[in-house]
Amino acid sequence: MVQLKDLNDPFEGLYVERLKFRKAEDITSEEVQHVLRLVAAEKDKTILRTSDFNVSSLSSEELFSQKQHVAFATNRIFNDLLEMKELNYVCCFNQDKLQKLSGKHGWVKSNVLKAIESKLMWSHYGNGLRGMAIEFTQKDLHASISNLNRELLNSENNIVLDGDPMDYDGQYKMDTLSLMLEYGKSRKGNGPAAVLLMKCKEWEYEQEYRITICPSKKLLIDEHSPRGLEINYAPDSIKSITIGQKMSEENRVELLKVATKLNLHSKLQVAEIDLETFRLKIVPYDDSLFS
């Protein structure tokens, strides 16, 4: 796992620098009312002060006091998140995308764009079919990371964000209170963590999601280490291993040895170019495909 600053997107994390922290005088009475309604549903899960009254019954001094509470609580949440950002390590994955196509008479057709068949991903990350792709069963991967890295994760300050999707349209959502209200009303998205999960629209083809870990300070790898943070996972969490058809003989032989040792040979498959459709297709592994 690596830190955000070590990822290849030069814009990574820059959206955080545009984050607007609201002051009490910048908060409207309508926003205070929205906050109170949200808090009323989860009083024991928030540091915001609440009451059952309507803001219209408040004096100007009482209303401003409520605005101060809202500003303090919201800014504290995001400040804590941004401080934690410097300690975060991430592992990036890509996932299948459900594409909905509209047709005549209002019908909608769903089409799954499989990540393993993405020509862009194989070109960008798979070294032009010379690399490989490992597919995991998400539930099993998360369980094995938790079970095999207990010392690393054994701290009240550590978190694991289980496969949070990236936001490719959220560059404009840089207001702390608006982010909180949007998440509170819909319970969709990543809440405060959304500010760390924004990328340029150009990266949308990746359909990326991330597992994020904030380890104990005493266990952090030296920041100059090229290996980043090493975590363990169980081989049985691997669903498939796809070899690019242009992988070198040397690398393929070495990979076969490892797969056989870990009893993963049955999970091998090959990504090859279909010359009829000029698409990538995934086929069962066979040595003859590399001759």
Secondary structure, 3 states (H helix, E strand, C coil): CECHHHCCCCCCCHHHHHCECCCHHHCCHHHHHHHHHHHHHCHHHCCCCCCCCCHHHCCHHHHHHHHHHHHHHHHHHHHHHHHHHCCCEEEEEECCEEEEEECHHHCEEEEEECHHHCHHHHHHCCCCCCCEEEEECHHHHHHHHHHHCHHHHCCCCCCEEEEEECECCCCCCCEHHHHHHHHHHHCCCCHHHHHHCECCHHHHHHCEEEEEECCCHHHCCCCCCCCCCCCCCCHHHEEEEEEECCCCHHHHHHHHHHHHHCCCHHHEEEEEEECCCCEEEEEECCHHHHC
